[in-house]
Amino acid sequence: MTVRIAVKWLEHGLGLPLPRQQTSGAAGLDLAAAIDADDPLTIAPGDFAMVPTGLAIALPEGYEAQIRPRSGLAAKYGVTVLNSPGTVDADYRGEVQILLINHGKMPFVLRRGDRVAQMVVAPVSAVEMVEVHELDTTERGGGGHGSTGR
């Protein structure tokens, strides 16, 4: 199934490629940094930065976009999405931005057009919370973190 998403380029994003799935089996669409070509962004170890993408999107009602890390950046440099996954709601029309953090040992230099995150579009369920006095029982019960074994 194909989900059509309207995309609006902002001035500082003009000239960058549209986000796309890099292979036919890919779940995520790569997002690129819309920073000034003459002014790379350096994220020091332990620091974080909001990275602009230069685009705004209009998701169809009933969908969200999750902003997730790119595994290569995490594996090679220790750079990941701080609020992973970030959520873009269907009614948001502002710029999609990526909150990156550098968990690595070296400064990470980001240049215009570098692919910095991936966006996964997913359906969202409408939820209605119903207050009850008791919950049904399960084998697990109230066992929390680590309660099901190693």
Order of alpha helices (4+ residues) and beta strands (2+ residues): beta-beta-beta-beta-beta-alpha-beta-beta-beta-beta-beta
